[in-house]
Amino acid sequence: MADINPPDRREKAKNKAPDGQSRRHNPRSGQKSSSGDYNGSSQRNSRTWRRPPHKSFKQAYAAIDLGTNNCRLLIARPSDENFVVIDAFSRVVRLGEGLAQAGRLSDQAMDRALGALKVCSDKLRRRNVHLARSVATEACRRAVNGEDFIERVRQETGIVLDIISAQEEARLAVLGCHILLEDGIGPAIIFDIGGGSTELVLIEPGAPVPRILDWQSVPWGVVSLSETVGNEPDDAEGRLARYSRMKQIVRDSFAEFAERIARHQVPEQRLLGTSGTVTTLASVHLGLPQYDRKAVDGLIVPSDSMRGISQQLSSMSPAERSELDCIGSDRADLVVAGCAILEAILDIWPAERLGVADRGIREGILRSLMAADAEGHEAQAALRRLKQTGAAN
């Protein structure tokens, strides 16, 4: 199915968040060209041209993203060129736990993921979902028993998971969150820190959606990197040495990509991240007593603040981190790897400010499904008109 998104206007208005950080509002998406690159048509003015509103307003669409660490579901209905979320679900399943050492998904990890997917399956039925796409990412790509697990999921839940490539994962992430990128001139980078991999995408912003200039995926996410470097030492000095090793591993993996994109750097670099790492650090930056998506999604924060928080967390023990608001026990051990990946990205693309997105693959899938379905309805209507004209003649 083609992933084509309805273009529309971009709202440029900005308000001020706490401490003078920028906020973006009314985010929307655009259209993907048939070639697979994100290109805006030179013949369409994105401020005036719109696809006709979606006809299936009562239809529910769903997206499931089974990652290395989390299982997430989003169910929504079209609303003009955007959509309204009617149900959502997220659970930490740690599907990739032990994968770095064993090369396969463990029975316990698969059972946890299946438990979450059964919840998703129930929600799909209750919401009478019209069209859905379910994807699996790095853990299933790498595991020798990944395909067997996919078949087990189909048999036990009815959900057919598509193991997508790293390139498709990067493309969907861009599609889901690019509208939150700060206004500016020149190329920018969007990144997604996952559980088993991290994707960096160099884009050329433009109407109605950006064009992908270059991209790179490395097999380092918060789970895979944590397991590769081993358990945290008990002393602060040892933890800092472990953190330094993490950063170096990621920098080395992205070295060729860094060389390729060096010529694209501009004086005011722009950077947008979508992941649990950036949303967690943004919450810590804001001092939130509990996570608040409305406060975090679309926030622009100083990169130095994110670096400072990352370095502070890296020296703390897991017990100390677990006591911090918005981190807790679920993220206490993995957040350090995310911090190391984030700092490595900032070394590669030293933007002064970092955009934060609490959206990504699921939103990209939903926009793709809705837009492609709308295109199909329009094509069918056009065909019916042709047939009617032919019959009349």
QUISULDA-V196284 format. One line per field, one symbol per residue. phi: phi as a letter, one per 20 degrees, with the letter a starting at -180 (. if undefined). Layout:
phi=???
This chain:
phi=.fecdffbfdeefcddegmmffcdclfbdcddfffoeeceffecefececfggfeefefddccdceefdcdccccbdfbledbdfdabbbbfdlfefnffeembffffffffffgffffffffgffelffbbccccdggffeffdffffgffgffecnededfeffffffffffgecgfefgfrdnfbcdccededbcddcecdfaeebfdfeabbcceccfefffffenffffdffffffffffgffgfgffegfffffegfefcgdfdbcdcrfffffffffgfmffbfcgffefnfdcfffffffffffffeeegffffefgmdmffdgeeffffffffffffffcfffccedceargfffffffffffffffffffffffffffffffe
